[in-house]
Amino acid sequence: MVPKILAYTILNMKSLLKDKIPFIWAILLPMVMFLLNFQNIENEKDFIPWWVYMVLCAFIYGIGVYTLELKEAGCLRTIFSIHYSPTAFFLGNLMTQIIFSVLSILVFDIVAGILKQFSISHLVVYSFGTMVLCIPFAFLGHGVTLLKRLHVSSIRTISTILIFGMFLLVGRDTMLNRYNPLYCVSDLVINYTMEKLAGYCIFTILAFILGGISIWRFEPNSNERR
């Protein structure tokens, strides 16, 4: 299993490195929002929503949407004809996006730390701890492969609207944040309580179940007729 995961990781990293836009975009938007809110940031933990957003984008787009793109293009049919291993493929994608998230967050932490004169080592510790809490989103992201009747372009558009909307809601005092995963994870880290931890554990279990079902039922053949 491990050699297959590494092979998929290397394959995905090569594909990712050829396209610089996702890496630039993953850093550019949080950096712009950081500069717009520069005066309102008082300590390292104020960056948590930015980190959650970056990891959430990586897991949703880099795992769920990316898998559907390969499926619609017919690439997975060729890959899986050599060896049918949806679990190894998912874990390879997960490793790729973890590496991608680490690089993106590290660049963001260094720039933000220098501009705000915060401890970069503290930012790195907080950001990587936040990234670990976001792992369930990877399984949730793969859950989009269960949507059979929607094209990947539609799913990408819907995901973009939802994720950006959640990011904008984080800084607002609204009841909608109760259902905002980005806000809930950020709030768990900043204002830790046993009740919030219990809610996070329930969400994690449900995300793992959904992800497990989507991996088990994954069909590599494209829905498009060619």
Solvent accessible surface area in square Angstrom, and as a share of the most:
residue,aa,sasa,rsa
1,M,119,0.53
2,V,98,0.57
3,P,97,0.61
4,K,75,0.32
5,I,24,0.12
6,L,97,0.48
7,A,61,0.47
8,Y,21,0.08
9,T,11,0.06
10,I,98,0.50
11,L,87,0.43
12,N,5,0.03
13,M,30,0.13
14,K,123,0.52
15,S,50,0.32
16,L,35,0.17
17,L,103,0.51
18,K,171,0.72
19,D,68,0.35
20,K,123,0.52
21,I,127,0.64
22,P,48,0.30
23,F,67,0.28
24,I,96,0.49
25,W,136,0.48
26,A,11,0.09
27,I,20,0.10
28,L,87,0.43
29,L,23,0.12
30,P,0,0.00
31,M,27,0.12
32,V,62,0.36
33,M,34,0.15
34,F,0,0.00
35,L,97,0.48
36,L,131,0.65
37,N,44,0.23
38,F,56,0.24
39,Q,155,0.69
40,N,112,0.57
41,I,8,0.04
42,E,142,0.64
43,N,69,0.35
44,E,31,0.14
45,K,72,0.31
46,D,44,0.23
47,F,0,0.00
48,I,0,0.00
49,P,16,0.10
50,W,25,0.09
51,W,0,0.00
52,V,0,0.00
53,Y,11,0.04
54,M,4,0.02
55,V,0,0.00
56,L,4,0.02
57,C,16,0.10
58,A,5,0.04
59,F,0,0.00
60,I,20,0.10
61,Y,46,0.17
62,G,10,0.10
63,I,0,0.00
64,G,0,0.00
65,V,0,0.00
66,Y,44,0.17
67,T,0,0.00
68,L,12,0.06
69,E,61,0.27
70,L,31,0.15
71,K,5,0.02
72,E,39,0.17
73,A,62,0.48
74,G,23,0.22
75,C,55,0.33
76,L,0,0.00
77,R,161,0.59
78,T,92,0.53
79,I,39,0.20
80,F,11,0.04
81,S,89,0.57
82,I,148,0.75
83,H,91,0.41
84,Y,117,0.45
85,S,11,0.07
86,P,20,0.13
87,T,58,0.34
88,A,0,0.00
89,F,3,0.01
90,F,1,0.01
91,L,52,0.26
92,G,0,0.00
93,N,2,0.01
94,L,19,0.09
95,M,82,0.36
96,T,1,0.00
97,Q,12,0.05
98,I,41,0.21
99,I,62,0.31
100,F,15,0.06
101,S,1,0.01
102,V,41,0.23
103,L,77,0.38
104,S,1,0.01
105,I,0,0.00
106,L,64,0.32
107,V,59,0.34
108,F,0,0.00
109,D,0,0.00
110,I,71,0.36
111,V,53,0.31
112,A,0,0.00
113,G,1,0.01
114,I,110,0.56
115,L,87,0.43
116,K,37,0.16
117,Q,164,0.73
118,F,41,0.17
119,S,43,0.28
120,I,60,0.30
121,S,72,0.47
122,H,97,0.43
123,L,1,0.00
124,V,33,0.19
125,V,105,0.60
126,Y,80,0.30
127,S,0,0.00
128,F,60,0.25
129,G,38,0.36
130,T,2,0.01
131,M,15,0.06
132,V,97,0.56
133,L,46,0.23
134,C,0,0.00
135,I,41,0.21
136,P,3,0.02
137,F,2,0.01
138,A,0,0.00
139,F,37,0.16
140,L,57,0.28
141,G,0,0.00
142,H,4,0.02
143,G,8,0.08
144,V,24,0.14
145,T,3,0.02
146,L,47,0.23
147,L,85,0.42
148,K,91,0.38
149,R,232,0.85
150,L,79,0.39
151,H,99,0.44
152,V,20,0.11
153,S,73,0.47
154,S,44,0.28
155,I,6,0.03
156,R,96,0.35
157,T,77,0.45
158,I,83,0.42
159,S,12,0.08
160,T,66,0.38
161,I,117,0.60
162,L,107,0.53
163,I,6,0.03
164,F,76,0.32
165,G,28,0.27
166,M,36,0.16
167,F,13,0.05
168,L,74,0.37
169,L,44,0.22
170,V,24,0.14
171,G,76,0.73
172,R,158,0.58
173,D,156,0.81
174,T,43,0.25
175,M,127,0.57
176,L,106,0.53
177,N,6,0.03
178,R,163,0.60
179,Y,172,0.65
180,N,3,0.01
181,P,38,0.24
182,L,0,0.00
183,Y,72,0.27
184,C,57,0.34
185,V,6,0.03
186,S,4,0.03
187,D,23,0.12
188,L,10,0.05
189,V,38,0.22
190,I,74,0.38
191,N,78,0.40
192,Y,124,0.47
193,T,61,0.35
194,M,135,0.60
195,E,145,0.65
196,K,72,0.30
197,L,51,0.25
198,A,53,0.41
199,G,39,0.38
200,Y,37,0.14
201,C,60,0.36
202,I,107,0.55
203,F,54,0.23
204,T,21,0.12
205,I,101,0.51
206,L,108,0.54
207,A,1,0.01
208,F,85,0.35
209,I,94,0.48
210,L,62,0.31
211,G,0,0.00
212,G,35,0.34
213,I,71,0.36
214,S,1,0.00
215,I,17,0.09
216,W,200,0.70
217,R,141,0.52
218,F,10,0.04
219,E,76,0.34
220,P,11,0.07
221,N,69,0.35
222,S,28,0.18
223,N,92,0.47
224,E,67,0.30
225,R,236,0.86
226,R,209,0.76
